[in-house]
Amino acid sequence: MNHKAGFVNIIGNPNVGKSTLMNAFVGEKLSIITSKAQTTRHRILGIVNGDDFQVVLSDTPGIIKPAYELQESMMGFVKSAFEDADVLIYMVEIGEQELKDEAFFNKIKASKIPVLLLLNKIDKSDQGQLEAQVQLWTTKVPNAEIYPISALEGFNVKEVFTRIIDLLPDSPPFYPKDQLTDKPERFFINETIREKILLHYKKEIPYAVEVDTEEFFEEEKIIRIRSVIMVERETQKGIIIGHKGTALKRVGVEARKDLEQFFGKQIHLELYVKVNKNWRSNQNQLKRFGYNN
Protein backbone atom coordinates (compact mmCIF):
# COMPACT_ATOMS: atom_id res chain seq x y z
CA MET A 1 0.00 0.00 0.00
CA ASN A 2 1.41 3.40 -0.99
CA HIS A 3 1.84 5.97 1.78
CA LYS A 4 1.34 9.70 1.18
CA ALA A 5 2.83 12.51 3.24
CA GLY A 6 3.41 16.21 2.78
CA PHE A 7 3.33 19.75 4.12
CA VAL A 8 0.14 21.77 3.69
CA ASN A 9 0.66 25.44 4.51
CA ILE A 10 -2.23 27.80 5.30
CA ILE A 11 -1.79 31.52 4.57
CA GLY A 12 -4.08 34.54 4.35
CA ASN A 13 -4.89 37.95 5.82
CA PRO A 14 -5.53 38.27 9.59
CA ASN A 15 -8.90 37.03 10.92
CA VAL A 16 -9.84 34.86 7.92
CA GLY A 17 -10.23 31.75 10.10
CA LYS A 18 -6.92 29.94 9.48
CA SER A 19 -6.63 28.73 13.07
CA THR A 20 -10.25 27.54 13.12
CA LEU A 21 -9.60 25.50 9.97
CA MET A 22 -6.36 24.06 11.34
CA ASN A 23 -8.08 22.95 14.55
CA ALA A 24 -10.97 21.46 12.55
CA PHE A 25 -8.54 19.38 10.46
CA VAL A 26 -6.50 18.21 13.46
CA GLY A 27 -9.46 17.64 15.80
CA GLU A 28 -7.62 19.41 18.64
CA LYS A 29 -7.25 23.03 19.71
CA LEU A 30 -3.63 23.73 18.70
CA SER A 31 -3.98 27.31 17.46
CA ILE A 32 -5.59 29.93 19.69
CA ILE A 33 -8.59 31.71 18.24
CA THR A 34 -9.82 35.23 18.99
CA SER A 35 -11.44 37.99 16.95
CA LYS A 36 -8.32 40.18 17.26
CA ALA A 37 -5.77 40.51 14.46
CA GLN A 38 -2.30 38.99 14.95
CA THR A 39 -3.59 36.28 17.31
CA THR A 40 -1.22 33.76 15.70
CA ARG A 41 2.42 34.83 16.12
CA HIS A 42 4.32 31.63 15.36
CA ARG A 43 4.20 28.97 12.68
CA ILE A 44 2.41 26.03 14.31
CA LEU A 45 2.38 22.51 12.86
CA GLY A 46 -0.57 20.18 13.32
CA ILE A 47 -0.12 16.56 12.23
CA VAL A 48 -3.00 14.39 11.01
CA ASN A 49 -2.30 10.68 10.53
CA GLY A 50 -4.19 7.94 8.72
CA ASP A 51 -3.18 4.38 7.85
CA ASP A 52 -1.82 5.48 4.48
CA PHE A 53 -1.22 9.23 4.88
CA GLN A 54 0.31 11.95 7.05
CA VAL A 55 -0.77 15.56 6.55
CA VAL A 56 1.52 18.13 8.18
CA LEU A 57 -0.54 21.32 8.45
CA SER A 58 1.08 24.68 9.07
CA ASP A 59 -0.84 27.65 10.50
CA THR A 60 1.06 30.90 9.99
CA PRO A 61 0.48 34.49 11.20
CA GLY A 62 -1.92 36.60 9.14
CA ILE A 63 -0.21 38.62 6.43
CA ILE A 64 0.43 42.23 7.49
CA LYS A 65 2.85 45.05 6.69
CA PRO A 66 5.34 44.90 9.60
CA ALA A 67 5.61 47.94 11.90
CA TYR A 68 8.22 46.63 14.36
CA GLU A 69 10.71 43.77 14.86
CA LEU A 70 8.18 41.25 16.23
CA GLN A 71 5.98 41.67 13.16
CA GLU A 72 9.02 41.33 10.87
CA SER A 73 9.74 37.99 12.49
CA MET A 74 6.08 36.92 12.17
CA MET A 75 6.23 37.60 8.43
CA GLY A 76 9.41 35.52 8.30
CA PHE A 77 7.28 32.53 9.36
CA VAL A 78 4.90 33.24 6.45
CA LYS A 79 7.75 33.43 3.93
CA SER A 80 9.05 30.06 5.12
CA ALA A 81 5.61 28.57 4.44
CA PHE A 82 6.26 28.93 0.69
CA GLU A 83 9.55 27.07 0.85
CA ASP A 84 8.51 23.59 1.97
CA ALA A 85 4.84 23.34 0.95
CA ASP A 86 3.51 20.42 -1.09
CA VAL A 87 0.05 22.03 -1.12
CA LEU A 88 -0.68 25.70 -0.45
CA ILE A 89 -3.98 26.79 1.09
CA TYR A 90 -4.77 30.44 0.43
CA MET A 91 -7.66 31.41 2.66
CA VAL A 92 -9.90 34.43 2.05
CA GLU A 93 -13.28 35.41 3.42
CA ILE A 94 -16.45 36.61 1.74
CA GLY A 95 -16.02 40.26 0.75
CA GLU A 96 -12.22 40.24 0.56
CA GLN A 97 -10.69 41.60 -2.63
CA GLU A 98 -6.93 41.11 -2.24
CA LEU A 99 -4.02 39.97 -0.10
CA LYS A 100 -2.42 42.77 1.94
CA ASP A 101 1.03 42.05 0.49
CA GLU A 102 1.27 42.16 -3.32
CA ALA A 103 4.55 40.20 -3.40
CA PHE A 104 2.92 37.28 -1.54
CA PHE A 105 -0.06 37.45 -3.88
CA ASN A 106 2.20 37.24 -6.93
CA LYS A 107 3.97 34.24 -5.37
CA ILE A 108 0.64 32.46 -5.01
CA LYS A 109 -0.33 33.14 -8.63
CA ALA A 110 3.06 31.90 -9.85
CA SER A 111 3.09 28.83 -7.61
CA LYS A 112 4.12 25.55 -9.20
CA ILE A 113 2.55 23.53 -6.39
CA PRO A 114 -1.22 22.93 -6.07
CA VAL A 115 -3.12 25.91 -4.61
CA LEU A 116 -6.48 25.50 -2.88
CA LEU A 117 -8.26 28.83 -2.47
CA LEU A 118 -10.74 28.51 0.39
CA LEU A 119 -13.52 31.08 0.45
CA ASN A 120 -14.39 31.09 4.15
CA LYS A 121 -17.36 32.35 6.20
CA ILE A 122 -19.90 31.55 3.48
CA ASP A 123 -22.48 31.13 6.26
CA LYS A 124 -22.47 34.95 6.33
CA SER A 125 -23.30 35.35 2.61
CA ASP A 126 -26.12 34.71 0.16
CA GLN A 127 -25.97 32.73 -3.09
CA GLY A 128 -25.55 35.79 -5.32
CA GLN A 129 -22.66 37.16 -3.30
CA LEU A 130 -21.01 33.73 -3.18
CA GLU A 131 -21.21 33.28 -6.96
CA ALA A 132 -19.74 36.76 -7.52
CA GLN A 133 -16.87 36.02 -5.15
CA VAL A 134 -16.10 32.67 -6.80
CA GLN A 135 -15.99 34.43 -10.18
CA LEU A 136 -13.71 37.18 -8.81
CA TRP A 137 -11.18 34.77 -7.34
CA THR A 138 -11.27 32.47 -10.37
CA THR A 139 -10.11 35.47 -12.41
CA LYS A 140 -7.54 36.66 -9.85
CA VAL A 141 -5.96 33.26 -9.11
CA PRO A 142 -6.56 31.08 -12.19
CA ASN A 143 -4.13 28.41 -10.96
CA ALA A 144 -6.19 27.72 -7.81
CA GLU A 145 -8.97 25.23 -7.07
CA ILE A 146 -11.71 27.18 -5.28
CA TYR A 147 -13.73 25.73 -2.39
CA PRO A 148 -16.45 27.70 -0.55
CA ILE A 149 -16.26 26.66 3.12
CA SER A 150 -17.30 27.54 6.65
CA ALA A 151 -14.45 26.52 8.96
CA LEU A 152 -16.57 27.36 12.01
CA GLU A 153 -19.62 25.36 10.89
CA GLY A 154 -17.57 22.57 9.29
CA PHE A 155 -19.13 23.05 5.84
CA ASN A 156 -16.99 21.50 3.07
CA VAL A 157 -14.06 20.96 5.49
CA LYS A 158 -14.02 17.15 4.99
CA GLU A 159 -14.18 17.58 1.21
CA VAL A 160 -11.16 19.91 1.27
CA PHE A 161 -9.24 17.48 3.48
CA THR A 162 -9.99 14.60 1.10
CA ARG A 163 -8.67 16.72 -1.79
CA ILE A 164 -5.51 17.53 0.19
CA ILE A 165 -4.78 13.81 0.63
CA ASP A 166 -5.30 13.28 -3.13
CA LEU A 167 -2.67 15.96 -3.86
CA LEU A 168 0.03 14.70 -1.47
CA PRO A 169 3.11 13.03 -2.94
CA ASP A 170 3.99 9.41 -2.17
CA SER A 171 6.28 9.57 0.85
CA PRO A 172 6.96 7.91 4.20
CA PRO A 173 5.76 9.89 7.24
CA PHE A 174 7.90 12.82 8.41
CA TYR A 175 6.92 12.49 12.08
CA PRO A 176 6.04 9.59 14.40
CA LYS A 177 2.46 8.48 13.83
CA ASP A 178 1.38 9.34 17.38
CA GLN A 179 2.72 12.92 17.22
CA LEU A 180 0.15 15.74 17.08
CA THR A 181 2.38 18.81 16.69
CA ASP A 182 6.00 19.99 16.58
CA LYS A 183 5.59 22.32 19.57
CA PRO A 184 6.53 21.43 23.17
CA GLU A 185 4.05 21.44 26.05
CA ARG A 186 5.22 24.81 27.36
CA PHE A 187 4.32 26.44 24.04
CA PHE A 188 0.64 25.48 24.48
CA ILE A 189 0.64 26.72 28.07
CA ASN A 190 1.99 30.10 26.90
CA GLU A 191 -0.53 30.30 24.05
CA THR A 192 -3.48 29.37 26.29
CA ILE A 193 -2.60 32.14 28.74
CA ARG A 194 -2.04 34.61 25.88
CA GLU A 195 -5.44 33.73 24.40
CA LYS A 196 -7.16 34.74 27.66
CA ILE A 197 -5.27 38.04 27.64
CA LEU A 198 -6.36 38.67 24.03
CA LEU A 199 -9.97 37.99 25.04
CA HIS A 200 -10.08 40.16 28.18
CA TYR A 201 -7.84 43.17 27.58
CA LYS A 202 -8.24 46.00 25.08
CA LYS A 203 -6.15 48.28 22.87
CA GLU A 204 -2.38 47.77 22.98
CA ILE A 205 -2.20 45.47 26.03
CA PRO A 206 -2.53 42.06 24.26
CA TYR A 207 0.10 43.00 21.67
CA ALA A 208 2.61 44.13 24.31
CA VAL A 209 2.37 40.76 26.09
CA GLU A 210 4.50 37.63 25.83
CA VAL A 211 4.21 34.59 28.11
CA ASP A 212 7.13 32.50 29.36
CA THR A 213 6.57 29.25 31.29
CA GLU A 214 9.49 28.93 33.68
CA GLU A 215 8.46 25.75 35.50
CA PHE A 216 6.58 22.63 34.39
CA PHE A 217 6.50 19.70 36.82
CA GLU A 218 4.33 16.73 35.92
CA GLU A 219 3.33 14.39 38.73
CA GLU A 220 1.03 11.37 38.57
CA LYS A 221 -2.20 13.28 39.19
CA ILE A 222 -1.25 16.95 38.83
CA ILE A 223 0.90 19.28 36.71
CA ARG A 224 2.46 22.26 38.49
CA ILE A 225 3.10 25.25 36.24
CA ARG A 226 4.72 28.62 36.88
CA SER A 227 4.34 31.17 34.07
CA VAL A 228 5.41 34.79 33.72
CA ILE A 229 3.45 37.35 31.71
CA MET A 230 5.88 39.88 30.19
CA VAL A 231 4.73 43.44 29.47
CA GLU A 232 6.65 46.46 28.17
CA ARG A 233 5.68 49.12 30.75
CA GLU A 234 4.75 49.43 34.45
CA THR A 235 1.33 50.84 33.55
CA GLN A 236 0.61 47.69 31.52
CA LYS A 237 1.62 45.54 34.48
CA GLY A 238 -0.99 47.30 36.63
CA ILE A 239 -3.70 46.77 34.02
CA ILE A 240 -2.88 43.05 33.65
CA ILE A 241 -3.04 42.51 37.44
CA GLY A 242 -6.17 44.64 37.90
CA HIS A 243 -7.79 45.88 41.14
CA LYS A 244 -6.71 43.58 43.98
CA GLY A 245 -5.46 41.08 41.41
CA THR A 246 -8.93 40.27 40.04
CA ALA A 247 -8.03 40.61 36.34
CA LEU A 248 -4.99 38.34 36.63
CA LYS A 249 -7.00 35.82 38.65
CA ARG A 250 -9.63 35.60 35.87
CA VAL A 251 -6.89 34.88 33.29
CA GLY A 252 -5.46 32.17 35.56
CA VAL A 253 -8.81 30.48 36.26
CA GLU A 254 -9.82 30.36 32.58
CA ALA A 255 -6.38 29.21 31.40
CA ARG A 256 -6.28 26.47 34.05
CA LYS A 257 -9.65 25.07 32.89
CA ASP A 258 -8.45 24.89 29.27
CA LEU A 259 -5.12 23.35 30.25
CA GLU A 260 -6.83 20.67 32.37
CA GLN A 261 -8.86 19.73 29.32
CA PHE A 262 -5.76 19.78 27.06
CA PHE A 263 -3.55 17.67 29.37
CA GLY A 264 -6.31 15.55 30.93
CA LYS A 265 -4.93 16.23 34.43
CA GLN A 266 -5.42 18.57 37.37
CA ILE A 267 -3.39 21.78 36.89
CA HIS A 268 -1.86 24.04 39.52
CA LEU A 269 -1.05 27.33 37.72
CA GLU A 270 0.89 30.23 39.22
CA LEU A 271 0.96 33.49 37.23
CA TYR A 272 3.34 36.42 37.68
CA VAL A 273 3.71 39.70 35.76
CA LYS A 274 7.08 41.26 34.92
CA VAL A 275 8.15 44.34 32.93
CA ASN A 276 10.47 43.55 30.02
CA LYS A 277 10.98 46.92 28.33
CA ASN A 278 10.53 47.08 24.54
CA TRP A 279 10.87 43.31 24.09
CA ARG A 280 9.02 43.50 20.74
CA SER A 281 11.90 45.50 19.24
CA ASN A 282 14.76 43.65 20.94
CA GLN A 283 16.43 40.99 18.77
CA ASN A 284 17.80 39.06 21.77
CA GLN A 285 14.42 38.95 23.49
CA LEU A 286 12.66 37.91 20.28
CA LYS A 287 15.16 35.10 19.85
CA ARG A 288 14.53 33.97 23.42
CA PHE A 289 10.81 33.76 22.71
CA GLY A 290 11.36 31.78 19.52
CA TYR A 291 10.62 34.46 16.91
CA ASN A 292 13.90 34.73 15.03
CA ASN A 293 13.61 31.81 12.61
Stockholm file with secondary structure:
# STOCKHOLM 1.0

chainA/1-293         MNHKAGFVNIIGNPNVGKSTLMNAFVGEKLSIITSKAQTTRHRILGIVNGDDFQVVLSDTPGIIKPAYELQESMMGFVKSAFEDADVLIYMVEIGEQELKDEAFFNKIKASKIPVLLLLNKIDKSDQGQLEAQVQLWTTKVPNAEIYPISALEGFNVKEVFTRIIDLLPDSPPFYPKDQLTDKPERFFINETIREKILLHYKKEIPYAVEVDTEEFFEEEKIIRIRSVIMVERETQKGIIIGHKGTALKRVGVEARKDLEQFFGKQIHLELYVKVNKNWRSNQNQLKRFGYNN
#=GR chainA/1-293 SS CCCEEEEEEEEESTTSSHHHHHHHHHTSCCSCCCSSTTCCCSCEEEEEEETTEEEEEEECCCCCCCCSHHHHHHHHHHHHHHHSCSEEEEEEETTCCCCSCHHHHHHHHTCSSCEEEEEECGGGSCHHHHHHHHHHHHHHCTTEEEEECBTTTTBTHHHHHHHHHHHSCBCCCSSCTTCCBSSCHHHHHHHHHHHHHHHHCCTTGGGGCEEEEEEEEECSSEEEEEEEEEESSHHHHHHHHCGGGHHHHHHHHHHHHHHHHHHTSEEEEEEEEEECTTGGGCHHHHHHTTCCC
#=GC SS_cons         CCCEEEEEEEEESTTSSHHHHHHHHHTSCCSCCCSSTTCCCSCEEEEEEETTEEEEEEECCCCCCCCSHHHHHHHHHHHHHHHSCSEEEEEEETTCCCCSCHHHHHHHHTCSSCEEEEEECGGGSCHHHHHHHHHHHHHHCTTEEEEECBTTTTBTHHHHHHHHHHHSCBCCCSSCTTCCBSSCHHHHHHHHHHHHHHHHCCTTGGGGCEEEEEEEEECSSEEEEEEEEEESSHHHHHHHHCGGGHHHHHHHHHHHHHHHHHHTSEEEEEEEEEECTTGGGCHHHHHHTTCCC
//
